[in-house]
Amino acid sequence: MRTCIYLDNAATTFPKPEKVYAALDKANRELAVNAGRGAYALAKRASEIIAETKNEIKKLANTDDVAEVVFTASATLACNQIFGGLDWKKEDVVYVSPYEHNAVMRVLYGMQKRHGFEIEELAIDEATLQLDFARVEYQFSRKAPTMVVMSHVSNVLGYVIPIAEISKLAKNYQALVVVDGAQALGVVPVDLRSMQIDFYVFAGHKTLYGPFGIGGFVNCSGKKLLPFLAGGTGSDSLNLEMDTSTSVGLEPGSPNVVAIAGLLAALRDDERDALYEMEQELTAYFIKQLSEISGVKVYRIADVKQQVGIVAFNIEGYQAAEVGMILDEDYHIAVRTGYQCAPLIHEHLHSKEYVGVVRASMGRFTTKEELDCLIRAVREITEG
């Protein structure tokens, strides 16, 4: 039973569909064995569940059959494996959007310290908070990209970054394109066949509505990553070298069959089909209502059609954390406050005087009535 109005779905979607809970319970009771490590029927069935789930990811992202899906424990670990598996050169130039999460930025920063390459920030229009195509094109012509890294959806503003258009520009320079889709896959339509994206990262527990403990990436590049982690894979056990010929070498350790079974149930949930339109509608409504309250600063994308599921705001005279505490203690509304692990964009939002922002993020179980409760609470806070 829900004890609060939960508006922190960008951190993790909650609750999950009932069929996900049922699948987790069934897998824990009947299928929690070590896949790929035994010839018995249960181990084979566990391996089949993994293969089926990877196929569902491919279908959802509309990939070619030759694309590889690699499972990891989280999107953060997926980013580590992608960036840690590349052959970096000092001359490389990596462009990142100003919306990147520390799952990307801290990993790249660590690699930069080790290898000495450059990191450049993609230009945005300060007035609209959207990527500035003309300036990005100029940036690329001035200093050609080796790699371009983008969030598909910003976890701070809900901005749906036009990844297809930027990827097209990047491919004029044969740049590798990596997209963090943790806030997108399962809600925002994805067509990796046409988007010219090399690696697309996903998180099971966010917009896919699966459990914690399972994430990964889709490799459409044909490029073989170097193993970033080492350990047992259940195959070629006498060889101390990690297998680099397939994704097996990128998945050491015992696979989380229970979490994968939960993710499979989430991926086969037909009710996700209308999520994008529903979240866009709720987002536009919430922004309009908040913007009408005196003393509230709403951080929004100029084109509301390019914002989905996430709204950031502040209240004059309060730090973000103070608003979050009041909403929790007096109104039983759960929101996220602070910098949301996204350091670059807050330089553009000028949010440091508030020590970040208040972020309300919606999901498939969010109702208009719940947003109205938050709107009333914000109005009461501004009125003192």
N, C-alpha and C positions, 0 to 999 in steps of 0.2 A: 504494500500500500504506500502511495506517495505521501510523504509527510511535509513536503515543501513544493513550491513552484520552482522547478529545476530549469534554469536558463544558462547552463554551462556546457551545452552540447558540443562546443568546439573543443573542450578539453577531452571529453568522452561522451558519446551519446548514451543517454539514460532516460528511461529504462530501455531494455532491448525487447524486440518482439518475443512473444511467448514461445514461439517455435524454436528460438535460439536457446532459451533456458532449457526447454525439453531436450534438445539435441545435446547440450552439454551434460545434462544428467544421464542420458542414455549412454553417451560415449564414456563417461566416467565409470559407469557400472559395467559396460559390456565391451568396450573397445580400447581401454587404456593400456595398450601393450606397445612394444617397441617396433614400429614399422621399419621394414628394410633390414631387420636383424635376425629374422627367423623364417623358416620355410613352412611353418604351420599356418592353418587357415586364418586365425585371428590376425596374425601379423600381415598376411596377404590382404585381408580386408582393410586393415589400417592403411596400407600402402595405396589401396584403391581409393580410399577417402581423400588422401592427399592429392592423388592424380585428378580426381573429379573436381576438387576445389580449385586446383590450378586451371583446369579447363574452364570453369565458371568465371574466374578472373579474366581469362583471355576473351571470353564472350562479352563480358561486361565492358571491357576496355576496347573491344573490337580490334584485336590484333591478328596478325598473320600466324599461321600454325607454327612457323619456324621461330617465333618469339619464345623466349624462356621466361617462366615465372620462378622466382627464387623466394622461398619463405625465410623470414627471419623472425626474431622475437618482437620486433617493433619497427616503425618507420625510421626511428633514430638509428637503429642498428643497420637498417638497409642503406641509409646514407653513408654510414661508416664503411660498409662493404663496397659500395660503388666508388667512393672517392679514395678509399684505401686500396682498391684493386686496380687503379690506373697507373700507367707509367708516366709520371710527371716529369716535366722539364722546366728549367728555370725560365725559359723564354715564353712559357704558356701565359695566356691572358684569360682570366675567368671573369665573366660578367654575372652579377647576381642582381635580382630585383631588390628594391629596398624593403620588400615585404617578407624577406626570408626569416624563417624560424632558426633558433640556435641548433636544431637538429642538422641543419645545413651549415650555418655560419661558423659554429665552433669546430666542426670537422674540417671545413675548408681552411679556417685559420690555423689549425694544427698542421695541416698539410703544407700550407704556405710557409710556416716557420721552418719546416723540414726541407722543402724543395726550392723555396725562393721565388715562386711565380707571382704574378700580379693579380689582384682582385679589384675589379672596377664595379661601380654601382650603376645599373641602368637608370637613365634619366626619367624623372616623372615631372608632370605639370603640377606645380605647387598649389594651383587654384583648384584643379579637378581631382588631384591625388591619383590620376591615372597615368600609365606609362606614356611618354611623349615619343611617338613613333619617329618623327622627323629628327629629333635629337639623338635617339637611339641609333638611327641609321647613320647619322654623322659620327657618333662614337665608334661604330664598327668600321667606318671608312678611315677614321683617324688611327685606330688601334684595333687591328683585326682580332676577333675572338677565337680562342681555342675551344672554349666551353661557355655555354650560357646556362645558368641555373635559375629556375623560377618556381615559386609556389603557384599551383593552379588556382587556389582560393586562399586569400590572406586570412590568417587566423585572428587578425586584429580588426580588420574592417569588412571582411566578407567580400572583398574585391575579387571578381572573377577575371583574372589576368588573361589577356588574349594570347594564349600560349601558341596557337597555330600561326598567328601573324609574326610574332617574334621569332619563332622557330624557322619560319621561311626566310627571314632576314639572316639568321645565324647560318643557315645552310648555304647561303651565298659565299660563305667563307669556310665551308666544310667543318664548322664547329660542332662539337658534341653537345647535345641538348639533354639536360636532366630536369625533370619536373617533379616537384614534391606535391603529390596529389592527396596528401593525408586528409585535407579538408574538402575534397572534391569527389573522389571516386565513389559511385553509388548514388550521388545526388546530381552532380553536373555531368551532362553527356560527354563521353570521351570516345574519340575515334583515332586510335593510335595508328591505324593504317594510313590516314591522310595527314596527320599532324607533324610528321617528320621529327618525332621525339625518339631519342635513343634509350633513355631510362625513365621509367615512370614509377614513382614510389607510392605505396599505399599503406594505410593503417587499418587493421581489422576492427578496432574498437571505436572508430570515429564514424564517418559517413557510411561505412559499410554495415554498421549496426551489429558487428560481431563482438566477441569477447576480447579482453586484454590478452596479451601473450602471443599474438600472431599478426605479422605485417609482412612487408617484403617489397619486391620491385619486379617490374616487367622489363626485360632486356630485349629491345627491338633492334639493337644496333648490329648484331652479329659479332660484336667484339667480345672476346673472352677476357673476363676480369681475372686478375691475379688473386689467389686466395688471401683474404685478409685475416681469417681465422683458421686455425688448424685443429684437427682432432679426428675422432672416429666417424666414419660415414657408413659403416656396415659393408663396405666393398673394398677389394684390393688391399686387404688388411696387412699383408706382408710388406707393402710398399710404404716407406716413410714420407714420400712426397705426396702432397695433396693433388687429387685429380683436377686438371684444368680443362679437360675436354668437354665436360658437361657441367650443369648446375649442381651436380652432386658434391663437388668440391667446395661449393659455397654454402653448403648446409650441414656443417659438422655438428655432432651431438645428436641426442635423441629428439626427434621431431615432436612438437606439441600436438599430438593427435587429437586430444580433447578440444583444444582451442580451434583447431582446423575444422573439426566436425561442427562446432558452433558457427564458425564462419561460413561453412557450406550451407547450413540452414538459412543463414542471413542472406546469402547470395541467391538462394532459390525462393526468396520471398517476393511475390509479384506485387505487393503493395508499395514497393519503392518507386513504381513507375511515375507517379504524379508528384514526387517529393520536390523536384526542382521548382515547379510552378507554385506549389503550396508555400515553400519557403520564400520565394520571391515576393509573393503576395503579402505574407506576414511581415517581411522586412520593410516593404514600401509603406505599409500601414503604420508600423511601429515608428519609423523615421518621421513620418508626417506628424504623428501625435506628439512625439518628443520635441520636435522642432517648434511646436506651438507653445511650449512651456518657457516662460521667462526665466532666465538664469541657468538654462541648460545649454551646454555646448555639445552639439552632435557632430561627430567626425564622420563625414559621409563622402562617398564617391559622387561626382557630379551627375553621372548617368546611373540612376537608381536601378536600371535594368542590369547593370554589371555588378550588382551587390546582392549577395544572397546569404541569409541565415545568421548573419553576425552584425551587430550594431554596437559601436563604441561611443561613449559619451562621458561628460563630466558635469558636475554641478558647482557653480561658482560659490566660493567660500568653504569648500570641502575638499579634502584630499580623496582620491579614488578609493582608498582602503576604508576611509570613514563611511563613505556611502555604502560600500559593500557590507560593512558591519551592521549599519542601520537596517539595510534591507533584509539581512539575515535574522537579526535579533528581534526586530519589531514587526516585520512583514512575512518572515519565513520564505524569502525569495533568494535563491542561490544564483549569484553571478560571479564572474571572475574580475579581479582588479589587479592593477599593476601594469607590467610591460609585456606580459604574455610571451616571454622568451623570444621576442622579436625586436632586437635592439635598433636596427636601422630605421624603421619607419617612424619611430617616436621622435627622431630628430626632425622629421618633416611635420609631425603633428604638433610639435611644441607642447608636449604634454607633461614635461618634467615638473612644472610648477604644481601639478596635481599628483605627482609621483605615479604617472601612468594614466590609465583610463579605466572606466567601468565598462565591462564587456558583457552584453547580453547575447547569448547565442541559442538559436532555436533548433528544433529537431522535429521528427515526424509526429511526436506526441504533444508538441506545443500547441496551445489553443489561443485564439484571439482573446478569450476571456482572461487567460493568464497574463497576456501582454497588457491588457487593460488594468489588471491589478498592479503591475509594475509602473504603469503610467500614473495611476493614482498615487502610488507611493512616492514617486519622484516629485509629483506636484506638491504633496504634503511636505516633503523635505525642503523644497524651495521656499515654501511659505513659512517655514520655521515652526 
